[in-house]
Amino acid sequence: YQLCLQLRKDILSGKLPCSFVTYALLGSYTAQAELGDYSELDHGTTHDYLKELQFAPMPDEELLKRIHEQHKRHKGQPPNAADLHFLENAKKLAMYGVDIHPAQDSESVNINIGVSSNGILIYRDKLRINRFAWPKILKIAYKRKYFFIKLRPSDFDRYESTIGFKLSTYRAAKCLWKIAVEHHAFFR
């Protein structure tokens, strides 16, 4: 249940982005878990009963209408089953389990560095532009505001390469380094 609450918070804050269809599906499971079975007697014939719950950063009438339609289909589903379905669908989101840190690349372009079970991911404008898998990473370091990844040579390279990123502060670089080192030790 606590994981569901955390994921709902991440979805509401925009930290875990979703498509319209996914917002509607996850919202319908949230409605089932929080409000129980849909009933015209208790909830009325419109989607107005959903306005007290928050499902998305900027919910509109169309989204509430879609959640209302899907909520009707979950009749008979207990709250714990609705939460389980919520989790099963939330874990399929592209950004699920990715810890994001704003940074700049070597050309001072704003990017986001994501740390996940798969490795270190680089995003620009919400699109993944690079991925460094944990087995490919030799060393992770930071110095002042800079975060560095030392990579093993590939089949085509003879030398190790180091890639650096600039973060906003020393603390941000240290925080990213700590999270990356913990993931690297656990997942490689």
Backbone as CSV, one residue per row, in Angstrom:
resi,resn,N_x,N_y,N_z,CA_x,CA_y,CA_z,C_x,C_y,C_z
1,TYR,0.827,-1.204,0.000,0.000,0.000,0.000,0.867,1.261,0.000
2,GLN,1.940,1.255,0.796,2.828,2.423,0.866,3.496,2.685,-0.484
3,LEU,3.850,1.617,-1.189,4.454,1.773,-2.514,3.458,2.415,-3.479
4,CYS,2.199,2.008,-3.396,1.155,2.630,-4.230,1.061,4.122,-3.952
5,LEU,1.068,4.488,-2.678,0.989,5.909,-2.315,2.179,6.684,-2.860
6,GLN,3.380,6.103,-2.767,4.578,6.775,-3.284,4.499,6.936,-4.799
7,LEU,4.058,5.901,-5.498,3.937,5.981,-6.957,2.879,7.001,-7.366
8,ARG,1.768,7.047,-6.640,0.738,8.056,-6.935,1.306,9.461,-6.766
9,LYS,2.089,9.645,-5.712,2.724,10.953,-5.465,3.687,11.298,-6.607
10,ASP,4.485,10.319,-7.048,5.427,10.545,-8.148,4.700,10.857,-9.455
11,ILE,3.569,10.206,-9.684,2.780,10.468,-10.892,2.182,11.873,-10.829
12,LEU,1.636,12.245,-9.674,1.046,13.579,-9.509,2.070,14.691,-9.672
13,SER,3.285,14.468,-9.184,4.322,15.498,-9.258,4.942,15.593,-10.652
14,GLY,4.671,14.611,-11.508,5.268,14.599,-12.840,6.607,13.888,-12.877
15,LYS,7.062,13.398,-11.740,8.339,12.680,-11.675,8.264,11.363,-12.450
16,LEU,7.068,10.781,-12.490,6.831,9.536,-13.218,5.792,9.816,-14.299
17,PRO,6.243,10.251,-15.480,5.295,10.634,-16.533,4.551,9.433,-17.119
18,CYS,3.316,9.691,-17.559,2.458,8.651,-18.136,1.759,9.190,-19.377
19,SER,1.245,8.280,-20.170,0.387,8.663,-21.287,-1.038,8.852,-20.761
20,PHE,-1.890,9.423,-21.581,-3.292,9.635,-21.206,-3.959,8.308,-20.839
21,VAL,-3.731,7.292,-21.664,-4.332,5.972,-21.448,-3.873,5.379,-20.115
22,THR,-2.594,5.543,-19.804,-2.055,5.009,-18.553,-2.596,5.778,-17.353
23,TYR,-2.683,7.112,-17.468,-3.298,7.903,-16.392,-4.710,7.380,-16.105
24,ALA,-5.464,7.111,-17.172,-6.843,6.643,-17.009,-6.882,5.270,-16.338
25,LEU,-6.037,4.362,-16.774,-6.024,3.017,-16.198,-5.605,3.046,-14.730
26,LEU,-4.494,3.735,-14.448,-4.024,3.819,-13.063,-5.032,4.564,-12.185
27,GLY,-5.661,5.584,-12.746,-6.687,6.327,-12.014,-7.889,5.463,-11.679
28,SER,-8.255,4.570,-12.598,-9.401,3.691,-12.331,-9.089,2.708,-11.204
29,TYR,-7.850,2.219,-11.145,-7.462,1.332,-10.037,-7.393,2.104,-8.715
30,THR,-6.947,3.351,-8.782,-6.924,4.190,-7.579,-8.348,4.421,-7.072
31,ALA,-9.267,4.715,-7.986,-10.668,4.932,-7.605,-11.247,3.665,-6.968
32,GLN,-10.932,2.514,-7.541,-11.445,1.255,-6.993,-10.880,1.000,-5.593
33,ALA,-9.577,1.263,-5.424,-8.936,1.031,-4.124,-9.443,2.004,-3.063
34,GLU,-9.663,3.253,-3.452,-10.052,4.286,-2.482,-11.560,4.366,-2.247
35,LEU,-12.343,4.154,-3.307,-13.792,4.363,-3.213,-14.606,3.077,-3.242
36,GLY,-13.977,1.973,-3.604,-14.701,0.708,-3.716,-15.453,0.617,-5.031
37,ASP,-16.405,-0.310,-5.088,-17.178,-0.530,-6.311,-17.973,0.713,-6.698
38,TYR,-18.041,0.952,-8.017,-18.867,2.049,-8.517,-20.335,1.689,-8.304
39,SER,-21.091,2.665,-7.845,-22.527,2.489,-7.653,-23.207,3.805,-8.008
40,GLU,-24.226,3.722,-8.878,-24.965,4.941,-9.246,-25.569,5.595,-8.013
41,LEU,-26.001,4.787,-7.073,-26.619,5.296,-5.850,-25.625,6.124,-5.030
42,ASP,-24.389,5.619,-4.889,-23.364,6.310,-4.093,-22.621,7.395,-4.866
43,HIS,-22.371,7.145,-6.139,-21.484,8.020,-6.915,-22.188,8.860,-7.977
44,GLY,-23.437,8.601,-8.233,-24.147,9.361,-9.260,-23.884,8.792,-10.646
45,THR,-24.409,9.467,-11.654,-24.273,8.968,-13.025,-23.148,9.655,-13.793
46,THR,-22.552,10.688,-13.211,-21.457,11.391,-13.887,-20.137,11.099,-13.174
47,HIS,-19.082,11.676,-13.682,-17.745,11.466,-13.110,-17.400,12.491,-12.024
48,ASP,-18.369,13.264,-11.566,-18.105,14.307,-10.561,-17.538,13.753,-9.252
49,TYR,-17.888,12.523,-8.905,-17.391,11.928,-7.660,-15.867,11.745,-7.671
50,LEU,-15.269,11.758,-8.843,-13.818,11.563,-8.970,-13.023,12.841,-8.731
51,LYS,-13.688,13.989,-8.730,-12.976,15.267,-8.616,-12.271,15.441,-7.275
52,GLU,-12.703,14.687,-6.253,-12.044,14.795,-4.946,-10.705,14.053,-4.914
53,LEU,-10.516,13.102,-5.799,-9.244,12.376,-5.888,-8.379,13.000,-6.972
54,GLN,-7.068,12.935,-6.792,-6.171,13.457,-7.822,-5.479,12.292,-8.510
55,PHE,-5.501,12.300,-9.843,-4.949,11.197,-10.616,-3.780,11.598,-11.495
56,ALA,-3.707,12.871,-11.848,-2.695,13.337,-12.790,-2.336,14.778,-12.433
57,PRO,-1.174,15.254,-12.905,-0.782,16.639,-12.600,-1.821,17.669,-13.051
58,MET,-2.425,17.466,-14.208,-3.417,18.409,-14.740,-4.608,17.614,-15.288
59,PRO,-5.448,17.038,-14.414,-6.566,16.237,-14.923,-7.611,17.114,-15.609
60,ASP,-8.159,16.608,-16.698,-9.215,17.338,-17.397,-10.485,16.482,-17.414
61,GLU,-11.540,17.037,-17.970,-12.836,16.347,-18.004,-12.750,15.030,-18.773
62,GLU,-12.003,15.023,-19.860,-11.876,13.810,-20.678,-11.220,12.679,-19.884
63,LEU,-10.195,13.011,-19.116,-9.516,11.997,-18.297,-10.468,11.460,-17.220
64,LEU,-11.175,12.348,-16.548,-12.113,11.907,-15.509,-13.218,11.030,-16.092
65,LYS,-13.661,11.365,-17.300,-14.683,10.561,-17.971,-14.151,9.154,-18.264
66,ARG,-12.907,9.072,-18.728,-12.285,7.772,-19.038,-12.069,6.952,-17.760
67,ILE,-11.631,7.602,-16.691,-11.443,6.906,-15.409,-12.787,6.363,-14.917
68,HIS,-13.829,7.184,-15.041,-15.186,6.789,-14.637,-15.619,5.524,-15.386
69,GLU,-15.403,5.498,-16.709,-15.778,4.335,-17.528,-15.027,3.080,-17.081
70,GLN,-13.732,3.231,-16.822,-12.934,2.062,-16.437,-13.206,1.639,-14.994
71,HIS,-13.520,2.592,-14.136,-13.834,2.263,-12.740,-15.043,1.329,-12.673
72,LYS,-16.015,1.542,-13.534,-17.212,0.690,-13.567,-16.843,-0.774,-13.818
73,ARG,-15.793,-1.014,-14.592,-15.389,-2.381,-14.977,-14.702,-3.149,-13.845
74,HIS,-14.290,-2.455,-12.807,-13.553,-3.114,-11.714,-14.472,-3.605,-10.595
75,LYS,-15.763,-3.647,-10.865,-16.744,-4.049,-9.842,-16.378,-5.415,-9.254
76,GLY,-16.429,-5.498,-7.924,-16.124,-6.748,-7.236,-14.658,-6.919,-6.873
77,GLN,-13.823,-6.004,-7.331,-12.384,-6.095,-7.053,-12.083,-5.463,-5.689
78,PRO,-11.493,-6.231,-4.759,-11.166,-5.650,-3.448,-10.033,-4.624,-3.551
79,PRO,-9.907,-3.721,-2.574,-8.871,-2.678,-2.628,-7.450,-3.212,-2.803
80,ASN,-7.114,-4.316,-2.122,-5.751,-4.845,-2.264,-5.492,-5.376,-3.673
81,ALA,-6.503,-5.933,-4.333,-6.339,-6.393,-5.718,-6.193,-5.195,-6.655
82,ALA,-6.957,-4.125,-6.396,-6.845,-2.908,-7.213,-5.449,-2.308,-7.077
83,ASP,-4.917,-2.293,-5.845,-3.551,-1.793,-5.634,-2.531,-2.662,-6.360
84,LEU,-2.733,-3.975,-6.345,-1.820,-4.888,-7.039,-1.843,-4.638,-8.547
85,HIS,-3.036,-4.456,-9.113,-3.150,-4.139,-10.548,-2.499,-2.790,-10.853
86,PHE,-2.670,-1.838,-9.951,-2.022,-0.530,-10.102,-0.505,-0.719,-10.202
87,LEU,0.071,-1.486,-9.268,1.524,-1.715,-9.249,1.999,-2.456,-10.495
88,GLU,1.237,-3.460,-10.929,1.620,-4.228,-12.118,1.689,-3.339,-13.354
89,ASN,0.795,-2.364,-13.448,0.803,-1.457,-14.596,1.821,-0.338,-14.429
90,ALA,2.002,0.152,-13.215,2.959,1.238,-12.971,4.393,0.786,-13.233
91,LYS,4.704,-0.472,-12.937,6.082,-0.941,-13.129,6.476,-1.029,-14.608
92,LYS,5.502,-0.950,-15.505,5.786,-0.983,-16.945,6.140,0.396,-17.509
93,LEU,5.981,1.443,-16.694,6.286,2.798,-17.161,7.779,2.935,-17.443
94,ALA,8.111,3.678,-18.480,9.509,3.819,-18.907,10.404,4.396,-17.814
95,MET,9.881,5.309,-17.013,10.699,5.970,-15.992,10.567,5.324,-14.610
96,TYR,9.875,4.186,-14.535,9.712,3.500,-13.251,11.072,2.995,-12.765
97,GLY,11.423,3.339,-11.543,12.684,2.876,-10.965,13.901,3.663,-11.399
98,VAL,13.694,4.787,-12.084,14.808,5.620,-12.539,14.893,6.849,-11.635
99,ASP,16.060,7.037,-11.025,16.311,8.191,-10.154,16.954,9.280,-11.016
100,ILE,16.255,10.384,-11.224,16.680,11.428,-12.167,17.437,12.556,-11.458
101,HIS,18.521,13.014,-12.120,19.340,14.122,-11.609,19.630,15.085,-12.764
102,PRO,19.247,16.363,-12.637,19.548,17.338,-13.694,21.046,17.626,-13.752
103,ALA,21.561,17.785,-14.968,22.994,18.037,-15.167,23.198,18.725,-16.510
104,GLN,24.474,18.916,-16.861,24.849,19.440,-18.178,25.935,18.542,-18.750
105,ASP,25.908,18.393,-20.070,26.956,17.592,-20.701,28.182,18.458,-20.973
106,SER,29.151,17.919,-21.697,30.408,18.636,-21.944,30.222,19.892,-22.792
107,GLU,29.085,19.981,-23.495,28.803,21.157,-24.324,27.814,22.100,-23.634
108,SER,27.634,21.939,-22.321,26.728,22.753,-21.493,25.263,22.651,-21.905
109,VAL,24.889,21.521,-22.496,23.493,21.271,-22.850,22.813,20.633,-21.641
110,ASN,21.624,21.131,-21.295,20.889,20.574,-20.157,20.419,19.159,-20.464
111,ILE,20.728,18.255,-19.551,20.336,16.856,-19.676,19.843,16.373,-18.314
112,ASN,19.369,15.155,-18.283,19.042,14.483,-17.030,19.791,13.165,-17.001
113,ILE,20.386,12.858,-15.860,21.079,11.591,-15.678,20.178,10.714,-14.820
114,GLY,19.852,9.541,-15.339,19.010,8.603,-14.608,19.827,7.415,-14.136
115,VAL,19.583,7.005,-12.912,20.246,5.823,-12.361,19.165,4.768,-12.151
116,SER,19.373,3.590,-12.751,18.379,2.522,-12.630,19.071,1.176,-12.488
117,SER,18.290,0.132,-12.411,18.851,-1.214,-12.297,19.586,-1.625,-13.571
118,ASN,19.294,-0.972,-14.691,19.936,-1.301,-15.968,21.268,-0.595,-16.174
119,GLY,21.476,0.513,-15.499,22.697,1.285,-15.675,22.430,2.766,-15.517
120,ILE,23.331,3.553,-16.095,23.184,5.009,-16.064,22.602,5.438,-17.406
121,LEU,21.520,6.188,-17.343,20.788,6.608,-18.533,20.918,8.112,-18.691
122,ILE,21.064,8.567,-19.927,21.170,9.998,-20.214,19.944,10.408,-21.025
123,TYR,19.245,11.443,-20.546,18.041,11.946,-21.206,18.239,13.401,-21.618
124,ARG,17.743,13.729,-22.805,17.665,15.120,-23.249,16.247,15.331,-23.761
125,ASP,15.583,16.348,-23.252,14.192,16.640,-23.621,13.294,15.412,-23.458
126,LYS,13.457,14.712,-22.351,12.661,13.537,-21.981,12.862,12.329,-22.899
127,LEU,13.865,12.374,-23.759,14.200,11.236,-24.620,15.531,10.654,-24.182
128,ARG,15.599,9.331,-24.083,16.862,8.706,-23.708,17.809,8.763,-24.901
129,ILE,18.989,9.349,-24.685,19.958,9.468,-25.773,21.149,8.537,-25.585
130,ASN,21.318,7.998,-24.371,22.432,7.086,-24.143,22.159,6.222,-22.923
131,ARG,22.797,5.055,-22.911,22.699,4.150,-21.765,24.052,3.505,-21.557
132,PHE,24.499,3.542,-20.317,25.748,2.888,-19.949,25.390,1.751,-18.999
133,ALA,25.461,0.517,-19.495,25.107,-0.654,-18.687,26.130,-0.838,-17.572
134,TRP,25.690,-1.358,-16.437,26.584,-1.519,-15.287,27.839,-2.331,-15.600
135,PRO,27.764,-3.437,-16.339,28.999,-4.189,-16.617,30.020,-3.395,-17.445
136,LYS,29.565,-2.412,-18.199,30.459,-1.605,-19.038,31.174,-0.514,-18.226
137,ILE,30.666,-0.212,-17.037,31.226,0.865,-16.213,32.315,0.314,-15.301
138,LEU,33.507,0.910,-15.418,34.642,0.517,-14.575,34.646,1.260,-13.249
139,LYS,34.445,2.570,-13.328,34.585,3.403,-12.140,33.618,4.579,-12.218
140,ILE,33.145,4.995,-11.048,32.265,6.157,-10.942,32.914,7.102,-9.939
141,ALA,33.017,8.381,-10.310,33.689,9.336,-9.427,33.010,10.700,-9.512
142,TYR,33.375,11.563,-8.573,32.934,12.953,-8.628,34.062,13.821,-8.087
143,LYS,34.115,15.035,-8.588,35.077,16.023,-8.108,34.411,17.382,-8.239
144,ARG,34.289,18.052,-7.127,33.558,19.324,-7.045,32.148,19.136,-7.612
145,LYS,31.801,19.892,-8.656,30.460,19.805,-9.239,30.391,18.800,-10.391
146,TYR,31.438,18.042,-10.599,31.505,17.157,-11.762,31.335,15.689,-11.372
147,PHE,30.638,14.963,-12.231,30.381,13.535,-12.058,31.003,12.814,-13.252
148,PHE,31.766,11.754,-12.985,32.495,11.056,-14.045,32.148,9.572,-14.087
149,ILE,32.090,9.053,-15.311,31.895,7.624,-15.538,33.078,7.131,-16.368
150,LYS,33.803,6.157,-15.856,34.916,5.561,-16.591,34.422,4.250,-17.187
151,LEU,34.524,4.140,-18.522,33.977,2.990,-19.238,35.062,2.014,-19.674
152,ARG,34.713,0.739,-19.674,35.620,-0.292,-20.195,35.770,-0.084,-21.699
153,PRO,36.906,-0.476,-22.258,37.040,-0.377,-23.712,36.074,-1.355,-24.389
154,SER,35.473,-0.921,-25.476,34.571,-1.811,-26.214,35.402,-2.676,-27.155
155,ASP,34.748,-3.493,-27.942,35.456,-4.359,-28.887,36.221,-3.547,-29.925
156,PHE,35.774,-2.315,-30.166,36.383,-1.481,-31.202,37.416,-0.507,-30.647
157,ASP,37.394,-0.273,-29.339,38.330,0.666,-28.715,39.422,-0.101,-27.980
158,ARG,40.591,0.518,-27.921,41.676,-0.099,-27.159,41.837,0.577,-25.808
159,TYR,41.231,1.735,-25.643,41.450,2.514,-24.427,40.153,2.719,-23.659
160,GLU,40.320,2.874,-22.356,39.183,3.227,-21.513,38.810,4.678,-21.808
161,SER,37.556,5.006,-21.646,37.142,6.396,-21.847,36.402,6.888,-20.603
162,THR,36.527,8.184,-20.358,35.864,8.811,-19.219,34.932,9.895,-19.735
163,ILE,33.710,9.877,-19.225,32.707,10.856,-19.622,32.351,11.673,-18.386
164,GLY,32.307,12.998,-18.547,32.027,13.879,-17.416,30.764,14.688,-17.612
165,PHE,30.110,14.986,-16.515,28.894,15.791,-16.510,28.991,16.817,-15.388
166,LYS,28.425,17.989,-15.626,28.439,19.061,-14.625,27.074,19.122,-13.947
167,LEU,27.084,19.106,-12.621,25.857,19.239,-11.847,25.787,20.628,-11.232
168,SER,24.686,20.953,-10.612,24.490,22.312,-10.102,25.360,22.624,-8.889
169,THR,25.593,21.642,-8.033,26.379,21.870,-6.818,27.249,20.657,-6.510
170,TYR,28.161,20.865,-5.586,28.997,19.773,-5.082,28.122,18.694,-4.455
171,ARG,27.126,19.119,-3.666,26.232,18.161,-3.001,25.448,17.325,-4.011
172,ALA,24.999,17.953,-5.098,24.259,17.224,-6.133,25.149,16.171,-6.785
173,ALA,26.410,16.537,-7.043,27.358,15.586,-7.636,27.627,14.426,-6.682
174,LYS,27.796,14.739,-5.413,28.061,13.696,-4.413,26.854,12.768,-4.257
175,CYS,25.662,13.336,-4.249,24.434,12.546,-4.128,24.289,11.585,-5.313
176,LEU,24.492,12.095,-6.527,24.428,11.260,-7.728,25.481,10.164,-7.662
177,TRP,26.706,10.524,-7.276,27.791,9.547,-7.158,27.416,8.435,-6.179
178,LYS,26.885,8.816,-5.033,26.541,7.828,-4.003,25.478,6.850,-4.507
179,ILE,24.444,7.370,-5.127,23.370,6.522,-5.656,23.906,5.610,-6.760
180,ALA,24.733,6.174,-7.647,25.294,5.385,-8.747,26.210,4.278,-8.227
181,VAL,27.037,4.584,-7.243,27.945,3.571,-6.674,27.145,2.446,-6.018
182,GLU,26.098,2.800,-5.286,25.258,1.779,-4.649,24.611,0.873,-5.689
183,HIS,24.071,1.464,-6.747,23.463,0.674,-7.822,24.513,-0.182,-8.530
184,HIS,25.676,0.400,-8.792,26.748,-0.305,-9.495,27.175,-1.542,-8.705
185,ALA,27.340,-1.390,-7.414,27.759,-2.515,-6.569,26.683,-3.608,-6.535
186,PHE,25.436,-3.211,-6.553,24.346,-4.179,-6.422,23.991,-4.861,-7.742
187,PHE,23.965,-4.113,-8.847,23.421,-4.633,-10.103,24.435,-5.138,-11.123
188,ARG,25.722,-4.895,-10.940,26.640,-5.313,-12.007,26.900,-6.751,-11.991
